């Protein structure tokens, strides 16, 4: 089914001949951009996450916590898009007067509410994944503390708003079923304040995780191309914060609206764009080993090269090097003899599988005896 056919299927009924709604003027159906956004970002995010997992599982053979978190984030994002598409099928993007039955209107409001609730959970999981990833790049305690504190704030803040959003009405079903008599719901002003609260957290964390890698990587000895790649991709998070600001503008118009299925469509579109961009950007930041394995220009390995004088002893790669290709596949991580506790191997940082040296003597695979006098250095990825 192509996009045009899908839009016709999800759009208004054929008996809406004039293309005008009876509930507020303007075009009868305004959810076409929302549907297209869901489809585009579902495809892009699944491709990016698939490349990420393939890189971690097949290329460097090291799937870590941030990968699991991103998989869960992608599953929640897929659910959000499914909720949106189901809501459009029942009436999202149309005026109240254009929806034929109360059952259809209630169903559309329910899917809209579920999409909003899942957005809060999705953004929390994405921030957790990005934060855990940055913890492996960070080598200075000050950055570790900043990231850990930010993750605690993100979790507590997000869970608080998530629980509040779920139980903003008692009973919960009253949030979308206006036919329920009795009970109570939060006021529109309170709902808008909660939306602003989660958006403020998102903007602050987006800028923190986008800008923090710059000082973190500034003193790390790696190629300028490697630094630029990591920084630019993570800086796409700034665009996600711009999406949040745009969403702000639409949210401010919803407080007094009694036609939410139509008037909230543009805000919902940016609610999909924001996590979609974050998932794609954070996943692309992890696929450098795959690009090297494919010998993409600018990413291919240069044997034995480093970004400066390192400690005594050559850099070597894991793998037995017996020529059967196994060593080549396992050559994504590297071992450096006699490196200090603050030294980084960029390949290992990307995979999250590097090990700090032990204090006890002996040459271990992936680690070696500690030498506190060794200068901090990084092999070229």
C-alpha positions in Angstrom: 0.0 0.0 0.0 1.5 3.4 -1.0 1.3 6.5 1.0 -1.5 8.1 -1.0 -3.6 5.0 -0.6 -2.9 4.9 3.1 -3.9 8.5 3.6 -7.1 7.9 1.7 -7.8 4.9 4.0 -7.1 6.8 7.2 -8.7 10.0 6.1 -12.3 11.3 6.1 -15.1 9.3 4.7 -16.1 9.7 1.1 -19.4 11.2 2.0 -17.7 14.4 3.2 -18.1 15.9 -0.2 -17.4 19.5 0.5 -14.1 19.0 2.2 -15.2 21.4 4.9 -15.9 20.4 8.5 -19.0 21.5 10.3 -17.2 22.0 13.6 -14.9 25.0 13.0 -14.2 25.6 9.3 -11.0 24.9 7.4 -10.0 21.7 5.8 -11.9 18.7 7.1 -8.9 16.5 7.5 -5.5 17.9 8.7 -3.7 14.7 9.8 -2.0 13.9 6.5 1.3 15.4 7.6 1.0 13.5 10.9 0.5 10.2 9.1 3.4 10.9 6.8 5.6 11.8 9.7 4.8 8.6 11.5 5.7 6.5 8.4 8.9 8.4 7.6 10.3 8.2 11.2 9.2 4.7 11.7 11.2 3.6 8.7 14.2 5.9 9.5 14.3 4.9 13.2 14.0 1.2 12.6 16.8 1.4 10.0 19.1 3.4 12.4 18.4 1.1 15.3 18.9 -2.0 13.2 22.3 -0.7 12.0 23.2 0.1 15.6 22.3 -3.4 16.9 24.0 -5.1 14.0 27.1 -3.0 14.7 27.1 -3.9 18.3 26.1 -7.6 18.0 27.9 -8.7 14.8 30.8 -6.2 14.3 32.1 -5.5 17.7 30.2 -8.3 19.5 29.2 -6.2 22.5 25.6 -5.2 23.2 25.4 -3.0 26.2 22.8 -1.4 28.4 22.3 1.7 26.2 21.5 -0.6 23.2 18.9 -2.5 25.2 17.4 0.8 26.3 17.3 2.1 22.7 15.5 -1.1 21.6 12.9 -0.5 24.3 12.7 3.1 23.2 12.1 2.1 19.6 9.4 -0.4 20.7 7.7 2.4 22.6 8.1 4.8 19.7 6.5 2.2 17.4 3.6 1.9 19.8 3.2 5.7 19.8 3.0 5.8 16.0 0.6 2.8 16.1 -1.6 4.7 18.6 -1.5 7.8 16.3 -2.4 5.8 13.2 -5.2 4.1 15.0 -6.5 7.5 16.3 -6.4 8.9 12.8 -8.4 6.0 11.6 -11.1 6.7 14.2 -11.2 10.5 13.8 -7.9 12.3 14.8 -7.4 15.2 12.4 -11.1 15.8 12.0 -13.6 18.2 13.6 -15.9 16.8 16.2 -18.9 17.5 14.0 -17.4 15.4 11.2 -17.1 12.3 13.4 -20.3 10.4 13.0 -20.6 8.7 16.4 -19.7 9.2 20.0 -18.0 5.8 20.1 -15.7 6.8 17.3 -14.9 10.1 19.0 -14.2 8.5 22.3 -12.0 5.9 20.6 -10.0 8.6 18.8 -9.6 10.5 22.1 -8.4 7.3 23.7 -5.7 6.7 21.1 -4.6 10.4 21.3 -4.2 10.1 25.1 -2.2 6.8 24.8 0.1 8.4 22.2 0.7 11.3 24.6 1.3 9.1 27.6 3.8 6.9 25.6 5.6 10.0 24.5 6.6 10.8 28.1 7.9 7.2 28.6 9.7 7.2 25.3 11.6 10.4 25.9 12.8 9.1 29.3 14.1 5.9 27.8 15.9 7.8 25.0 17.6 10.1 27.5 18.6 7.1 29.6 20.2 5.4 26.5 22.1 8.5 25.4 23.2 9.2 29.0 24.5 5.6 29.5 26.3 5.9 26.1 28.0 9.2 27.2 29.1 7.6 30.4 31.3 5.3 28.4 32.9 8.1 26.5 33.5 10.2 29.6 36.8 9.7 31.4 36.8 12.6 33.9 34.9 12.3 37.2 33.3 15.7 36.8 31.5 14.6 33.6 30.5 11.3 35.1 28.9 13.1 38.0 27.1 15.5 35.7 25.7 12.7 33.5 24.6 10.6 36.5 22.9 13.4 38.2 21.1 14.3 35.0 19.9 10.7 34.6 18.5 10.7 38.1 16.7 13.9 37.4 15.3 12.7 34.1 14.0 9.5 35.6 12.4 11.1 38.6 10.9 14.0 36.7 9.6 11.8 33.8 8.1 9.1 36.0 6.4 11.8 38.2 4.8 13.4 35.1 4.0 10.0 33.6 2.1 8.9 36.7 0.3 12.2 37.0 -0.7 12.1 33.3 -2.1 8.5 33.6 -4.1 9.4 36.7 -5.1 13.0 35.7 -8.7 11.8 35.7 -10.5 9.5 38.2 -11.6 7.1 36.9 -8.7 7.0 34.3 -11.2 6.4 31.5 -12.8 9.8 32.0 -9.7 11.3 30.4 -11.1 10.3 27.0 -14.6 9.2 27.6 -16.6 12.4 28.2 -19.8 10.3 28.6 -18.7 9.2 32.1 -20.7 11.0 34.8 -19.1 11.8 38.1 -15.4 11.6 38.9 -12.9 14.4 38.4 -10.2 15.5 36.0 -7.3 17.9 36.1 -8.0 21.4 34.8 -6.8 22.4 31.3 -4.3 24.8 33.0 -2.9 21.9 35.0 -2.6 19.7 31.9 -0.8 22.5 30.0 1.6 23.0 33.0 2.5 19.3 32.9 3.1 19.5 29.2 5.4 22.5 29.7 7.2 20.6 32.5 8.1 17.6 30.4 9.0 19.9 27.5 11.3 22.0 29.7 13.1 18.8 30.9 13.4 17.6 27.3 15.0 20.9 26.1 17.5 21.1 29.0 18.5 17.4 28.6 18.7 17.8 24.8 21.2 20.7 25.1 23.1 19.0 27.9 23.7 15.8 26.0 24.4 17.6 22.7 26.9 20.1 24.1 28.6 18.0 26.8 30.5 15.8 24.4 32.4 18.8 23.1 34.4 19.5 26.3 34.5 15.7 27.0 36.2 15.0 23.7 38.2 18.2 23.3 41.2 16.9 25.1 40.9 13.3 23.9 43.6 12.5 21.3 41.6 11.3 18.3 41.3 12.4 14.7 39.5 15.6 14.0 37.2 13.6 11.7 36.3 11.2 14.5 35.6 14.1 16.9 33.5 15.9 14.3 31.5 12.8 13.6 30.5 12.1 17.2 29.9 15.8 18.0 27.8 16.5 14.9 25.6 13.5 15.2 25.0 14.0 18.9 24.3 17.7 18.2 21.3 16.6 16.1 19.7 16.5 19.6 19.6 20.3 19.4 17.1 19.8 16.5 15.0 17.7 18.8 14.9 20.6 21.3 13.9 22.9 18.4 11.0 20.5 17.7 10.0 20.8 21.4 10.0 24.6 21.1 7.8 24.4 18.1 5.5 22.0 20.0 5.3 24.7 22.7 3.7 27.1 20.3 0.9 24.6 19.4 0.4 23.5 23.0 -0.4 27.0 24.1 -3.4 27.2 21.8 -5.0 24.0 23.2 -6.0 25.1 26.7 -9.4 26.4 25.7 -10.0 24.2 22.7 -13.1 22.0 22.7 -12.1 20.4 19.4 -8.8 18.6 20.4 -9.0 15.9 17.8 -8.5 18.5 15.1 -6.6 21.3 16.9 -4.0 19.0 18.6 -2.9 17.4 15.3 0.0 19.8 14.6 1.3 19.4 18.2 1.1 15.6 17.8 3.1 15.8 14.6 6.0 17.4 16.5 5.5 14.9 19.3 6.5 12.2 16.8 9.3 14.2 15.2 11.1 14.8 18.5 11.7 11.2 19.6 12.2 10.1 16.0 15.1 12.5 15.5 16.6 11.6 18.9 16.5 7.8 18.2 18.0 8.3 14.7 20.8 10.6 15.9 21.8 8.6 18.9 21.8 5.4 16.9 23.9 6.8 14.1 26.5 7.9 16.6 27.3 4.2 17.3 27.8 2.8 13.8 31.4 4.0 13.1 32.8 0.5 13.5 30.4 -0.7 10.8 31.4 2.1 8.5 35.1 1.1 9.1 34.3 -2.5 8.4 32.7 -1.4 5.1 35.8 0.7 4.4 33.6 3.9 3.9 35.9 6.8 3.0 37.0 8.6 6.1 36.3 5.7 8.4 38.6 3.0 7.3 41.2 1.7 9.7 44.8 2.7 9.3 47.0 0.0 10.6 49.2 1.0 13.5 48.3 4.6 13.4 47.7 6.6 16.6 47.0 10.2 17.3 50.2 10.9 19.1 53.0 9.3 21.0 51.5 6.6 23.2 53.0 4.5 25.9 55.7 2.0 25.2 54.7 -1.1 23.3 52.7 -1.4 20.1 49.0 -1.3 19.7 47.7 -4.7 18.7 44.2 -6.0 17.9 42.2 -8.8 19.4 42.0 -11.9 17.2 44.5 -14.6 16.5 45.4 -13.2 13.1 45.5 -16.6 11.5 44.2 -15.3 8.2 40.9 -17.0 8.3 39.0 -13.8 8.7 38.1 -14.3 12.3 40.8 -12.0 13.5 39.5 -9.3 11.0 36.0 -9.6 12.4 37.3 -9.4 16.0 39.7 -6.5 15.2 37.1 -3.9 16.1 38.4 -3.7 19.7 42.0 -3.2 20.3 44.5 -3.9 23.1 47.3 -1.5 24.0 50.1 -2.7 26.2 51.0 -0.8 29.3 48.2 1.9 29.2 47.1 3.8 32.2 43.7 3.9 34.0 42.6 7.0 32.1 43.6 5.8 28.6 40.9 5.1 26.1 40.8 3.0 23.0 38.2 4.7 20.8 37.1 1.5 19.2 36.4 0.1 22.7 34.7 3.2 23.8 32.3 2.9 20.8 31.6 -0.7 21.8 31.7 0.0 25.5 33.8 -3.1 25.9 37.1 -1.6 27.0 38.6 -2.6 30.3 40.8 -0.6 32.6 44.1 -2.3 33.5 44.4 -4.4 36.7 46.7 -3.4 39.4 48.1 -6.9 39.5 50.9 -7.8 37.0 50.6 -9.8 33.9 49.6 -9.2 30.4 45.9 -9.9 29.9 43.8 -10.0 26.8 42.1 -6.6 26.6 44.1 -5.3 29.5 47.6 -5.1 30.9 49.5 -4.2 34.0 48.8 -0.7 35.4 51.3 2.0 34.8 50.2 5.2 36.4 53.0 7.1 34.7 51.7 6.3 31.3 50.4 9.3 29.4 46.7 9.5 28.5 46.3 8.7 24.8 43.9 7.3 22.3 44.3 5.1 19.3 42.9 6.3 16.0 39.7 4.7 15.2 
